[in-house]
Amino acid sequence: MPLARGADVPGADVVLTSLPLATPGVDRLAVVDDVYRDIEEWQPITVRTSEWTMLFAAW
């Protein structure tokens, strides 16, 4: 989490944050609790280095 917040972390070059990859309309996930829910939209993925941040939110 420190790298995701912008802090320098020795040995950590990249941080990737996302929900598990899932196909909308096909897959179901239980990420908040034990209840499986249909995925209706692509979920955002964030990739961060010490120099840049990429937020990828759609295919």
N, CA, C and O atoms as a GROMACS GRO file, in nm:
protein
  236
    1MET      N    1   0.080  -0.121   0.000
    1MET     CA    2   0.000   0.000   0.000
    1MET      C    3   0.083   0.127   0.000
    1MET      O    4   0.041   0.225  -0.060
    2PRO      N    5   0.201   0.131   0.065
    2PRO     CA    6   0.278   0.255   0.060
    2PRO      C    7   0.311   0.297  -0.084
    2PRO      O    8   0.302   0.415  -0.117
    3LEU      N    9   0.349   0.202  -0.170
    3LEU     CA   10   0.380   0.236  -0.309
    3LEU      C   11   0.255   0.285  -0.382
    3LEU      O   12   0.263   0.376  -0.463
    4ALA      N   13   0.140   0.224  -0.354
    4ALA     CA   14   0.015   0.269  -0.416
    4ALA      C   15  -0.019   0.412  -0.375
    4ALA      O   16  -0.086   0.483  -0.449
    5ARG      N   17   0.028   0.453  -0.258
    5ARG     CA   18   0.005   0.591  -0.211
    5ARG      C   19   0.113   0.688  -0.256
    5ARG      O   20   0.103   0.807  -0.230
    6GLY      N   21   0.218   0.637  -0.325
    6GLY     CA   22   0.321   0.725  -0.376
    6GLY      C   23   0.451   0.722  -0.301
    6GLY      O   24   0.544   0.794  -0.338
    7ALA      N   25   0.464   0.640  -0.197
    7ALA     CA   26   0.588   0.634  -0.120
    7ALA      C   27   0.692   0.548  -0.191
    7ALA      O   28   0.658   0.455  -0.265
    8ASP      N   29   0.818   0.578  -0.169
    8ASP     CA   30   0.926   0.494  -0.222
    8ASP      C   31   0.939   0.369  -0.135
    8ASP      O   32   0.946   0.378  -0.012
    9VAL      N   33   0.941   0.253  -0.199
    9VAL     CA   34   0.956   0.127  -0.128
    9VAL      C   35   1.072   0.053  -0.192
    9VAL      O   36   1.064   0.015  -0.309
   10PRO      N   37   1.181   0.031  -0.119
   10PRO     CA   38   1.297  -0.039  -0.177
   10PRO      C   39   1.258  -0.176  -0.231
   10PRO      O   40   1.191  -0.254  -0.164
   11GLY      N   41   1.301  -0.204  -0.354
   11GLY     CA   42   1.275  -0.334  -0.416
   11GLY      C   43   1.141  -0.347  -0.484
   11GLY      O   44   1.115  -0.447  -0.551
   12ALA      N   45   1.054  -0.249  -0.469
   12ALA     CA   46   0.922  -0.254  -0.533
   12ALA      C   47   0.920  -0.153  -0.647
   12ALA      O   48   0.913  -0.032  -0.624
   13ASP      N   49   0.926  -0.202  -0.770
   13ASP     CA   50   0.931  -0.114  -0.887
   13ASP      C   51   0.792  -0.076  -0.939
   13ASP      O   52   0.771   0.034  -0.991
   14VAL      N   53   0.697  -0.168  -0.924
   14VAL     CA   54   0.563  -0.147  -0.980
   14VAL      C   55   0.460  -0.201  -0.881
   14VAL      O   56   0.483  -0.302  -0.815
   15VAL      N   57   0.347  -0.132  -0.872
   15VAL     CA   58   0.234  -0.184  -0.795
   15VAL      C   59   0.113  -0.190  -0.887
   15VAL      O   60   0.088  -0.098  -0.964
   16LEU      N   61   0.039  -0.298  -0.877
   16LEU     CA   62  -0.080  -0.321  -0.958
   16LEU      C   63  -0.196  -0.344  -0.863
   16LEU      O   64  -0.189  -0.430  -0.775
   17THR      N   65  -0.304  -0.266  -0.879
   17THR     CA   66  -0.422  -0.286  -0.796
   17THR      C   67  -0.542  -0.310  -0.886
   17THR      O   68  -0.564  -0.239  -0.985
   18SER      N   69  -0.621  -0.411  -0.850
   18SER     CA   70  -0.743  -0.442  -0.926
   18SER      C   71  -0.823  -0.546  -0.851
   18SER      O   72  -0.773  -0.613  -0.760
   19LEU      N   73  -0.947  -0.559  -0.891
   19LEU     CA   74  -1.026  -0.674  -0.850
   19LEU      C   75  -0.976  -0.793  -0.932
   19LEU      O   76  -0.903  -0.773  -1.028
   20PRO      N   77  -1.012  -0.915  -0.896
   20PRO     CA   78  -0.978  -1.027  -0.983
   20PRO      C   79  -1.035  -1.003  -1.124
   20PRO      O   80  -1.145  -0.950  -1.137
   21LEU      N   81  -0.961  -1.041  -1.226
   21LEU     CA   82  -1.007  -1.020  -1.362
   21LEU      C   83  -1.133  -1.104  -1.387
   21LEU      O   84  -1.137  -1.222  -1.354
   22ALA      N   85  -1.234  -1.041  -1.445
   22ALA     CA   86  -1.360  -1.108  -1.471
   22ALA      C   87  -1.422  -1.051  -1.597
   22ALA      O   88  -1.406  -0.932  -1.626
   23THR      N   89  -1.494  -1.134  -1.670
   23THR     CA   90  -1.561  -1.092  -1.792
   23THR      C   91  -1.704  -1.050  -1.760
   23THR      O   92  -1.781  -1.131  -1.708
   24PRO      N   93  -1.741  -0.924  -1.789
   24PRO     CA   94  -1.877  -0.879  -1.762
   24PRO      C   95  -1.981  -0.966  -1.834
   24PRO      O   96  -1.962  -1.004  -1.949
   25GLY      N   97  -2.090  -0.996  -1.764
   25GLY     CA   98  -2.196  -1.076  -1.822
   25GLY      C   99  -2.168  -1.226  -1.821
   25GLY      O  100  -2.256  -1.305  -1.857
   26VAL      N  101  -2.048  -1.265  -1.781
   26VAL     CA  102  -2.011  -1.407  -1.781
   26VAL      C  103  -1.971  -1.453  -1.641
   26VAL      O  104  -2.023  -1.553  -1.591
   27ASP      N  105  -1.880  -1.379  -1.578
   27ASP     CA  106  -1.824  -1.421  -1.451
   27ASP      C  107  -1.898  -1.361  -1.332
   27ASP      O  108  -1.964  -1.258  -1.343
   28ARG      N  109  -1.885  -1.430  -1.219
   28ARG     CA  110  -1.940  -1.382  -1.092
   28ARG      C  111  -1.826  -1.381  -0.991
   28ARG      O  112  -1.741  -1.470  -0.993
   29LEU      N  113  -1.825  -1.280  -0.904
   29LEU     CA  114  -1.720  -1.268  -0.803
   29LEU      C  115  -1.781  -1.244  -0.665
   29LEU      O  116  -1.890  -1.187  -0.653
   30ALA      N  117  -1.709  -1.287  -0.562
   30ALA     CA  118  -1.747  -1.259  -0.423
   30ALA      C  119  -1.628  -1.187  -0.360
   30ALA      O  120  -1.550  -1.248  -0.287
   31VAL      N  121  -1.614  -1.057  -0.388
   31VAL     CA  122  -1.496  -0.983  -0.342
   31VAL      C  123  -1.522  -0.900  -0.216
   31VAL      O  124  -1.427  -0.868  -0.145
   32VAL      N  125  -1.646  -0.865  -0.188
   32VAL     CA  126  -1.677  -0.784  -0.071
   32VAL      C  127  -1.714  -0.874   0.047
   32VAL      O  128  -1.674  -0.848   0.161
   33ASP      N  129  -1.791  -0.977   0.019
   33ASP     CA  130  -1.833  -1.072   0.121
   33ASP      C  131  -1.845  -1.208   0.054
   33ASP      O  132  -1.786  -1.229  -0.052
   34ASP      N  133  -1.918  -1.299   0.112
   34ASP     CA  134  -1.930  -1.434   0.054
   34ASP      C  135  -2.045  -1.446  -0.045
   34ASP      O  136  -2.081  -1.557  -0.083
   35VAL      N  137  -2.104  -1.336  -0.087
   35VAL     CA  138  -2.215  -1.338  -0.182
   35VAL      C  139  -2.160  -1.318  -0.323
   35VAL      O  140  -2.096  -1.216  -0.351
   36TYR      N  141  -2.184  -1.413  -0.413
   36TYR     CA  142  -2.140  -1.399  -0.551
   36TYR      C  143  -2.233  -1.303  -0.624
   36TYR      O  144  -2.355  -1.311  -0.612
   37ARG      N  145  -2.172  -1.212  -0.699
   37ARG     CA  146  -2.248  -1.113  -0.776
   37ARG      C  147  -2.202  -1.115  -0.921
   37ARG      O  148  -2.085  -1.139  -0.951
   38ASP      N  149  -2.297  -1.088  -1.011
   38ASP     CA  150  -2.263  -1.078  -1.152
   38ASP      C  151  -2.178  -0.954  -1.176
   38ASP      O  152  -2.203  -0.849  -1.116
   39ILE      N  153  -2.081  -0.965  -1.260
   39ILE     CA  154  -2.000  -0.850  -1.300
   39ILE      C  155  -2.067  -0.789  -1.423
   39ILE      O  156  -2.082  -0.855  -1.525
   40GLU      N  157  -2.106  -0.664  -1.413
   40GLU     CA  158  -2.179  -0.598  -1.521
   40GLU      C  159  -2.092  -0.505  -1.605
   40GLU      O  160  -2.128  -0.474  -1.719
   41GLU      N  161  -1.979  -0.459  -1.551
   41GLU     CA  162  -1.891  -0.369  -1.624
   41GLU      C  163  -1.746  -0.409  -1.599
   41GLU      O  164  -1.716  -0.473  -1.499
   42TRP      N  165  -1.658  -0.370  -1.690
   42TRP     CA  166  -1.516  -0.391  -1.668
   42TRP      C  167  -1.473  -0.312  -1.546
   42TRP      O  168  -1.518  -0.199  -1.525
   43GLN      N  169  -1.388  -0.369  -1.467
   43GLN     CA  170  -1.342  -0.306  -1.344
   43GLN      C  171  -1.207  -0.236  -1.369
   43GLN      O  172  -1.125  -0.288  -1.444
   44PRO      N  173  -1.184  -0.121  -1.307
   44PRO     CA  174  -1.059  -0.047  -1.331
   44PRO      C  175  -0.937  -0.120  -1.273
   44PRO      O  176  -0.946  -0.191  -1.173
   45ILE      N  177  -0.826  -0.100  -1.340
   45ILE     CA  178  -0.696  -0.153  -1.297
   45ILE      C  179  -0.602  -0.034  -1.288
   45ILE      O  180  -0.599   0.050  -1.378
   46THR      N  181  -0.524  -0.025  -1.180
   46THR     CA  182  -0.426   0.081  -1.165
   46THR      C  183  -0.286   0.021  -1.164
   46THR      O  184  -0.259  -0.075  -1.092
   47VAL      N  185  -0.197   0.079  -1.245
   47VAL     CA  186  -0.056   0.041  -1.246
   47VAL      C  187   0.022   0.166  -1.210
   47VAL      O  188   0.003   0.271  -1.270
   48ARG      N  189   0.111   0.153  -1.111
   48ARG     CA  190   0.185   0.271  -1.064
   48ARG      C  191   0.333   0.238  -1.049
   48ARG      O  192   0.371   0.133  -0.998
   49THR      N  193   0.416   0.330  -1.095
   49THR     CA  194   0.560   0.324  -1.070
   49THR      C  195   0.597   0.453  -0.996
   49THR      O  196   0.510   0.534  -0.964
   50SER      N  197   0.724   0.471  -0.969
   50SER     CA  198   0.766   0.594  -0.903
   50SER      C  199   0.756   0.715  -0.995
   50SER      O  200   0.760   0.829  -0.949
   51GLU      N  201   0.742   0.690  -1.127
   51GLU     CA  202   0.739   0.800  -1.224
   51GLU      C  203   0.601   0.827  -1.285
   51GLU      O  204   0.576   0.938  -1.332
   52TRP      N  205   0.513   0.727  -1.286
   52TRP     CA  206   0.384   0.746  -1.352
   52TRP      C  207   0.277   0.654  -1.293
   52TRP      O  208   0.307   0.556  -1.226
   53THR      N  209   0.151   0.689  -1.321
   53THR     CA  210   0.035   0.609  -1.283
   53THR      C  211  -0.055   0.593  -1.403
   53THR      O  212  -0.083   0.691  -1.473
   54MET      N  213  -0.101   0.470  -1.428
   54MET     CA  214  -0.195   0.444  -1.536
   54MET      C  215  -0.322   0.386  -1.476
   54MET      O  216  -0.317   0.288  -1.403
   55LEU      N  217  -0.436   0.446  -1.507
   55LEU     CA  218  -0.565   0.395  -1.468
   55LEU      C  219  -0.633   0.345  -1.593
   55LEU      O  220  -0.666   0.422  -1.683
   56PHE      N  221  -0.654   0.214  -1.599
   56PHE     CA  222  -0.715   0.150  -1.716
   56PHE      C  223  -0.854   0.108  -1.677
   56PHE      O  224  -0.870   0.026  -1.586
   57ALA      N  225  -0.958   0.162  -1.744
   57ALA     CA  226  -1.093   0.139  -1.697
   57ALA      C  227  -1.187   0.076  -1.800
   57ALA      O  228  -1.304   0.054  -1.768
   58ALA      N  229  -1.143   0.048  -1.921
   58ALA     CA  230  -1.232  -0.014  -2.021
   58ALA      C  231  -1.150  -0.083  -2.128
   58ALA      O  232  -1.035  -0.046  -2.154
   59TRP      N  233  -1.208  -0.182  -2.189
   59TRP     CA  234  -1.140  -0.254  -2.298
   59TRP      C  235  -1.169  -0.185  -2.428
   59TRP      O  236  -1.122  -0.229  -2.533
   0.00000   0.00000   0.00000
